[in-house]
Amino acid sequence: MNVATLTGTGAIVLGSDFKALGVVRSLGRRGIPCVLVDGLPRSAWFSRYVTRRFRWSGAMWGPAFLDFLIRLGTVEGFGQWVLMPMQDEVVELVARNHEALSAIFRLVTQDWEIVRWAHDKRLAHQVAGELGIPTPRTWYPTNAEDLQRMEITYPAIIKPAISIQLQYAIGRKVLPASTPADLLAQYRMVTTIIDPAAVMIQETIPGDGHTQFSVAAFCNDGAVLTAMTARRTRQFPIDYGLSSTFVEAIEVPALLTTAERLLGRLRLSGPVEVEFKRDQRDGTDKLLDINVRPWGWHTLCRACGVDFSYMQYRAAFGELPPAIQPAYGHRWRRLVTDIPAALQEVRRGTLSLPAYLASLRGRTVPAVLDPRDPLPAAGDVVVALLRSVKRGSRGQAQLPAGERVEVVAKPDAEVGRRAVV
């Protein structure tokens, strides 16, 4: 047991989804107290390892939420606890306010001048290009007229440089386009939601989840201390998923070398996931995204002997982890979304029912279900059903012409509007 545990210094987990659940289970089972903050109670909210819960009413990235965090440390008595954001927008908030928050908490998030190069896909792809790391062919229009001048390859996708605003508005990370007319219509809709300067048009790389890979690494100022690889075999929705549903820990040595070059240039510290997709047309692994917060399947790494959550907690106290050789062969599944993903693949003819049943065997790590901590499973099902109903009410996730969605923080007058459970 380390000094931090003995003194009772715990972790403040900003978010309560299944990623957060993996964090609180890792820390809680070691006797480290965990506090949750979220606006929507999800699976981790019901975990036995959570010692206190704060329900925040409002956006978790504006000045009101920043003031709330400061009050949490100075008034509620959580000063010097480890602040652990689970979502991209909260990572950005902490990174942009690094100086103010580091005076109160122990941070696992680096300053914005470092984080932004991984957080913004435009900047990440710029660095990859400088290093000779392949990326999908990408276009950056400034207006609708640019689309006609660009030699865009179809099918294509529209994606934001920072995806969270689009997700909150329409529940999608990207939008597909198979023709110039499709692209124009989708572009006009997307630019009612996000700044046109943040819109990317990207070629579609053929292949399903069997061509999607990740490197999960723990870094210190860009030096990779421990790393492992995995295949993100299924996601939901299956074409452009919001998150993985079935991930397999398999060795892909070449990706480790590529990721080490990229992470070294970016000078990142802490747990990082680097996502690639193998282009079957030329055999290259192309960079898709970089996550500098816990990713959906990080508990698979713990089953392989690499507990990134505990490593991150210890690093907040200056205790860097030793190099660990992962034990490959484990699988991870989020059953509540993997079943509909499998049904989609079966209907499409890319997966047979016997093959899916075969994937249920083996050393599989459930994303949520755990008999030692049973209540989060019920919460996860309820949240998934509510989201399914909400997505269904949107139809094809198209907004009416001319309608603009503003995703903003609530006014400062609402600072302190929270319920403590």
N, C-alpha and C positions, 0 to 999 in steps of 0.2 A: 504494500500500500504506500502511495507517495505522500509527500507533505501536503499537497492540495487536498487530498481526501481526508487526512487527519484533522485539518483545520476546518473542515466542513464547507469549504469553498466549492460551490456547485456550478452548474451550467444553466444559462437562460437560453432556451431554445425558441427561436422566433419562427413559429409555424407548428402545425400539429398533424401534418399528413403522414403517410406511411414512411417517408424519408425520416421525418422527425421521430417516428416511433422506433426506428432502428437505432437512432442516436440515444434516446432515453433508456432503451433496454440495455444497450452496451454500457452506458455510464451507471444507470441505476443498479445493475447487478454487481457493480463494484463498490456500491455504497456511496456513490457520488450523487448528491441531491440535484434534481432537475426541476426547473420552473418552465412552464409553457406560456407563450403569448400568441394569440391568434384571434382573428375576427370570426372564423367559422370553426367550431369544434369538429375535429376529424379524428381519425383512429387513435393517434397518440394522446389525445385529450383524455381518453378513458383508461390509460395505462396505469397500472399499480405503481409504476416507478416514478410517477410525477408527484412532486410534493406540494406544488401550488400552481394555480392556473389563473391567468389574467385574460379576460375577454375584452379585446380592444374593438371599439366601434369606430370604424373609419379605415382609410387606406393605410397600408403599412409601408409607405415610402415618402410621405410628405413631412413638412415641418411639424405638424401636430404629433405625428408618431415619434419623431426625433425628440420632441419635448417630453413625450411620455416615457421614452427610454431613459432620458436623463433623470426624470423623477423616480423611475424605478430604481436607479442606482443610488440616488441621493436621499430620497424620502423613504422608500420602501425597504432600504437596508441591503440592497444587493450589490453594493459597490465591490469591485475587484472580482466579481463572478465572471465566468467565461461567457462571452456573448457569441452565440452560434446561429447565424441566419440560415434558413432553409431554402429561401426563394431568391430568384435573381434580383428582383426589385429591392429586396431588403439588403442583399449583398451590396448593391449600388448605394443605398442610403448610408450604410455603415462605412463603406469605403470613402464616400464623399465627405463624411463627417468624422473621419478617422481621428483627427486631433482632439476634438471635443469628447468623443466617446472613449478614447484610450486613456483619458484622464480619470475615467470613472470605472471602466470595465477592463478585463483582460480580453483583447481582441484576437480572433483567429483570421480576420479579414485584413488584407493588406490595403495600403493607401490607394486611392483612386488612380493615381498616376501609373500604378502597376496594373491594377485590376482591369482598367478600361481596355487594355490591349487584348485581354481574353474575353471580356464581357461583350464587346462590340465585334460582331462578325466581320465587318469591313476591315477593322484593324488587325484582327487575327489572321485573315486571309492575306493582308498586306505583308505581315511578317512571314507567313508561310511561303509567299512568293519570293521573298528575299532569300529564303533558305533553300529554295528549289523543291519545296514540299508541294505535291499536286493538290489542287482544289477543283471543285466543279467549275466549269466555265460560267462566269458571272457578268451581268450587265448592271449598270447603275444609272437608270434614267432620272432626269430631274423633272420631267413633266411627261404628259401623255404623248406629245409630239415626238419625243425621243424614241418611243417604241417603234415608230414607223421607220426611223433612220437606222436602227440597230439591226444587225443580222442575227436575230435570236433563233436558236435552235429549238424545235418543238419535238416532244412535249417539254414544257418548262414549268417552273413553279415561281410564285411570288412569295418572298419571305422578308420579314423585317430584320434589320441589323441587330435589333434587340427585341426579342419576340414577345415579351410579357404583355405589352399593351394589346396586341392583337388577340392573344389568348383570352384575356379578360373580356374583350369586347365581343368576340364571336366564337370562342372556344376552339380555335384552330391555330396551329403554328405556321402553316403555309397554306397557299391556295394553288391548285393546279390549273394549267391552261394548255389546251391541245392545239389551239389555233390563234392567229393574231386577234380575231374578234373576242375570243375568250379572254386573252391576256388584257386587252383594253378594258373590257368590262370589269374584270377582277381588279385591275390597277386603279380604276376610278373608284371602286368601292373601298379598297384598302386605304387610299389616300384621304378618305373621309375620316379615317381612324387614326392614322399615324402620319408624321411628317414625310412628305414625298422624298426628302433627302435621305431618309432611313430605309427606303424601299430597295430591295435587291431582286433582280430577275436571274434565275439560275437554271441551267440545264438539268433535266431529270436523268439521274444515273440509273440505268436499268438494274434490276435485281431485287430480291426480297430480303428478309431479315438474315438469311444465311450469308449475305455479303456485307452485313453491318457489324463492325467491330469497335471495341473501345480499349484504351489503355487507362487503367486506374493507377495513379501514382501518388506517393507522398514525397513532397519536394522541400528543399530548404534553399531559398534564394536561387532557384533554378536547378539545383543539383538533385537528381532523383535518388532518394534513399531506398525506397522499396517500390516495386511496381508489379502489376499483373495484367493479363489481357483476358478479354471475354468476347463472346459473340452474342449480339442482341438479336436472337433468333426470331422473336415475335414482338410486335408492338400493336397498340390499339389507338386509333384505327390503323388498319394494316398498311395503308399506303404511306401516310405521313402522320405517324402516331404522336400523340401527346406524351406518351411514356412507354417504356418497354414493359412487356408482360411475361416474357420467358427469356432468360439469359443463361448462357452456358459458359463456365470458366474453362477456356481452352488456351493453349499456348500459341502465340503468334509472335515469335522472336523479332521479326523484321519491324513490326510496329513499335516495339520498345525503343529501338534505335531511332526511328523517326520522331517519336514523342520526346525522347530525351533532348534531341536537337532543338525542338520547338520550345519546350519548357525551359531549357537553359537560356535561350534568347529572351524569353518573357520574364525570367527571374521570379517565377511564382514560388510561393511557399504554402505548405499544407497539402491537403488532399485535392487532387485535380483529376477530372475525367476528360480524356481527349477522344472524340468520336470520329471514326473514319467509315467510309464506304468503299468497298472494292469494286472498281469499274471493270466489269468482265470484258469490255471491249479492248482494253489494253493492259489489264492486269495490275493497274496501279491502285494504291490505297489513297483515297482523296479525303482531305480534312473536311469535316462538316462543322464541328462545334467544339467548344471548350467550356467545361463547367467547373467553377471554382467554389462550389458548395456541394453538399451531399447529393449524389445522384440517386435515381430511383432504386437501383439494385445494389447499393453499397453494402447491404448485409450479406450478399453473396461473398464479398471479399472477406468478411469476418469468418464465414464458414471455411474459407480457404486458408485461414490463419493470419489474415491481414485486417486488423480492426482499425479502420481509418478514424472512426469516431473517438476512440480512446487515444489514438496517436495525436489527434488534433487537440484534445483536451490537455494532454501532457505537454504538448509543444507550447501551449499558452503559458506554461510555467518554466519554459526554457529546457524541457526534457525531450530532446530529439530521439526518435525511435531508432533501434538498430535495423540493419537490413534483414528482411525476412524472405525466405523462399516459399512462395505460395504452394499450397497443395491443390493442384488442378483436378477437375472431374466433377465438381459440384455444380448444381443448377439452382436457379432462383426463379420463382413464379409468383405472380400476383393473380391469384385464381379468379378474382372478381372481374378482371378485364381480359385474362387469358382465354377464358371460355368464349366470350363473344369474338375475340380475335381469331380463335381457331375455327369458329363457325363461319366467319367471313372467308377464311382461306379454304375451308371445305367447299363452300358454295362456289368459289372461284375455280376450284379444281387443282389448287396448288398444295393441298394437304389432304391426306386420306384419314378417315376416322381411326383405323388401326395405328397409323403413324402417330396421331395425336395421343392415343391411349398409351403407346409405347413411351412417349415423352414424359408421362406421369411417373414412370419408374425411375429408379436411381436416387442418388443423394441430392434431394431437392430441398431448398430452403424456402419456406413460405414467407411472403412479404409481410403478412400481418398475423396469420393464425399461429397461436402459441398457447398450449394448455397451461403454461405457467403464468400467462398474462392474457386471459381469454376475452375480456370486454372489448378491446380494440377491434376485433373481427366483426362484431355486430355493428360498431360505428362505421367501419369501412364499407359494409354492405349498404347501409342507409345512405351514406354520402354518395356512393356510386349510383344508386337508384335515383337520387335527387338530381344528380348531374345528367343522367340519361334522359330524364323527363325534360330538363331544361334544354338540352341539346335538341331533343325532338321538337320542342316548341319553336326552335329557330329554323327548322327545315334544313335548307342547305347553307345555313349560316350566312345568308346574304342580308345586308342592310338595305332599307329603302333608299332610293336615289336621293342624294342631298342630305341625308341624315348623318350627323357626325357624333361619334361617341367620344366624350371627354373622360379620361381616366385621371382623376385628380384627387389630391388629399382633401379631407374635410377641413373646414375652417378651424383656425386656431382656437376659437371659442369652445371647440369640442375637446380640447386637451383635458385629459382626466376623466372623460366619459367612458368608464370601464366598469365591469363587474368582476369582483374578485371571488373566485369559487374556492 
